[in-house]
Amino acid sequence: MTRVTVKVDGSSYTDDVEPRTLLVHYLREQLGKTGTVVGCDTGNCGACTVHLDGRSVKACSVLAVQADGHEVTTIEGLATNGQLHPMQQAFHENHALQCGYCTPGMIMQSIDLLAENPDPTEDQIRLGLEGNLCRCTGYQNIVRAVKAAAGGAK
């Protein structure tokens, strides 16, 4: 076992983990952060996307020991004082989800996308979300939600 200390959604956790434990499993199984979804365990779908030190990563591609000493934000850490994060609100208002399985990863990736480019075009949004798969929608409402969160909704 290896001891890790990770700040997750503003709280510090110190735990013993197996060195091979994926960050997604640590978050879900040890910390109860079940909003971070296990989609494919291969890094292909993006459902498990979280922020590691403010940048999006696929939590199934990061070991928990790699997060030692770092800060992780999950979908549960976005809403504060009962207020949805603007991206969560935009997804809600623009009907940018159906089954909801991909939604946490899409939202986390979208926030990172806007941090890099606060006013993206539709093509830039689609390119920025390329590593996150949704099997239910045609992506149009997802793109619309990201545009709305960026302040570019028409």
Secondary structure per residue as TSV (DSSP state, phi and psi in degrees):
chain	resnum	aa	ss	phi	psi
A	1	M	-	360.0	150.6
A	2	T	E	-125.3	135.8
A	3	R	E	-87.2	130.9
A	4	V	E	-125.8	148.2
A	5	T	E	-124.0	119.9
A	6	V	E	-133.3	136.5
A	7	K	E	-92.4	118.3
A	8	V	E	-122.9	121.8
A	9	D	T	51.2	38.8
A	10	G	T	89.7	-7.0
A	11	S	E	-113.1	143.0
A	12	S	E	-92.2	135.5
A	13	Y	E	-127.2	136.9
A	14	T	E	-123.3	121.6
A	15	D	E	-143.0	157.9
A	16	D	E	-93.2	130.7
A	17	V	E	-132.5	153.1
A	18	E	-	-67.2	139.0
A	19	P	T	-58.1	-22.5
A	20	R	T	-92.0	1.5
A	21	T	-	-67.6	126.4
A	22	L	B	-75.0	148.7
A	23	L	H	-56.3	-40.7
A	24	V	H	-60.3	-39.7
A	25	H	H	-73.1	-37.1
A	26	Y	I	-60.4	-47.8
A	27	L	I	-61.4	-45.2
A	28	R	I	-75.7	-50.0
A	29	E	I	-85.2	-35.0
A	30	Q	I	-96.8	-32.2
A	31	L	T	-106.2	-9.2
A	32	G	-	74.1	19.6
A	33	K	-	-86.4	71.8
A	34	T	T	-78.5	-3.9
A	35	G	T	-68.9	-22.4
A	36	T	S	-81.0	110.7
A	37	V	-	-90.3	141.1
A	38	V	-	-90.1	113.2
A	39	G	S	-100.8	-61.1
A	40	C	-	-127.6	-16.8
A	41	D	S	60.4	16.8
A	42	T	S	-125.9	-1.7
A	43	G	S	82.6	7.4
A	44	N	S	-87.5	-29.5
A	45	C	S	-98.3	-26.8
A	46	G	-	80.8	2.0
A	47	A	T	-61.2	-27.1
A	48	C	T	-93.2	14.6
A	49	T	E	-62.5	130.2
A	50	V	E	-132.8	174.7
A	51	H	E	-103.7	129.2
A	52	L	E	-114.1	112.5
A	53	D	T	52.7	40.2
A	54	G	T	85.8	-1.2
A	55	R	E	-118.3	142.4
A	56	S	E	-72.3	137.7
A	57	V	E	-140.3	154.6
A	58	K	E	-87.8	114.1
A	59	A	T	-66.7	-12.4
A	60	C	T	-85.7	-4.0
A	61	S	S	-111.3	6.1
A	62	V	S	-124.2	133.9
A	63	L	B	-80.5	148.5
A	64	A	G	-58.0	-36.5
A	65	V	G	-66.0	-24.8
A	66	Q	G	-72.8	-20.2
A	67	A	G	-88.2	-4.2
A	68	D	T	-56.4	126.7
A	69	G	T	81.6	6.5
A	70	H	S	-116.1	175.9
A	71	E	E	-114.2	130.2
A	72	V	E	-116.9	135.6
A	73	T	E	-118.2	128.1
A	74	T	-	-106.9	175.8
A	75	I	G	-57.8	-32.3
A	76	E	G	-68.9	-21.7
A	77	G	G	-87.3	-1.6
A	78	L	T	-81.4	-45.4
A	79	A	-	-73.0	136.3
A	80	T	B	-131.3	138.7
A	81	N	T	50.9	38.9
A	82	G	T	77.3	3.7
A	83	Q	B	-102.0	127.1
A	84	L	-	-65.5	149.4
A	85	H	-	-63.6	148.2
A	86	P	H	-52.4	-34.4
A	87	M	H	-70.5	-40.9
A	88	Q	H	-60.7	-42.8
A	89	Q	H	-63.3	-42.0
A	90	A	H	-64.5	-39.8
A	91	F	H	-63.0	-42.6
A	92	H	H	-62.5	-50.6
A	93	E	H	-68.1	-26.1
A	94	N	T	-103.9	12.8
A	95	H	T	51.7	47.6
A	96	A	-	-91.0	28.4
A	97	L	-	-150.9	155.7
A	98	Q	S	-125.4	-79.7
A	99	C	S	-76.4	-23.4
A	100	G	-	88.4	-4.4
A	101	Y	S	-64.5	-43.3
A	102	C	S	-83.1	-14.5
A	103	T	H	-54.8	-47.7
A	104	P	H	-57.0	-45.9
A	105	G	H	-66.0	-39.3
A	106	M	H	-62.2	-43.7
A	107	I	H	-64.7	-45.6
A	108	M	H	-63.2	-42.0
A	109	Q	H	-67.4	-38.3
A	110	S	H	-64.1	-38.4
A	111	I	H	-63.2	-43.4
A	112	D	H	-64.2	-40.1
A	113	L	H	-58.5	-46.1
A	114	L	H	-71.6	-25.9
A	115	A	H	-65.6	-34.7
A	116	E	H	-83.1	-34.6
A	117	N	-	-142.3	94.3
A	118	P	S	-67.4	-13.9
A	119	D	S	-137.7	65.9
A	120	P	-	-77.5	153.8
A	121	T	-	-78.6	170.3
A	122	E	H	-59.1	-43.2
A	123	D	H	-62.7	-39.6
A	124	Q	H	-67.0	-36.5
A	125	I	H	-64.9	-47.5
A	126	R	H	-60.7	-40.4
A	127	L	H	-67.1	-40.7
A	128	G	H	-67.2	-24.1
A	129	L	T	-101.5	9.0
A	130	E	T	-54.7	-33.8
A	131	G	T	-86.4	6.1
A	132	N	-	-117.4	120.9
A	133	L	-	-100.8	140.6
A	134	C	-	-126.2	126.3
A	135	R	S	-97.1	-4.0
A	136	C	S	-104.7	-32.8
A	137	T	S	-109.2	172.4
A	138	G	-	-95.1	13.0
A	139	Y	S	71.8	-12.2
A	140	Q	H	-61.1	-44.7
A	141	N	H	-71.7	-29.1
A	142	I	H	-65.7	-46.9
A	143	V	H	-61.6	-42.4
A	144	R	H	-60.9	-40.7
A	145	A	H	-64.6	-42.6
A	146	V	H	-65.3	-41.4
A	147	K	H	-60.6	-43.5
A	148	A	H	-63.2	-43.3
A	149	A	H	-63.9	-30.1
A	150	A	T	-78.5	-8.8
A	151	G	T	88.2	11.0
A	152	G	-	-105.6	19.1
A	153	A	-	-68.9	138.1
A	154	K	-	-98.9	360.0
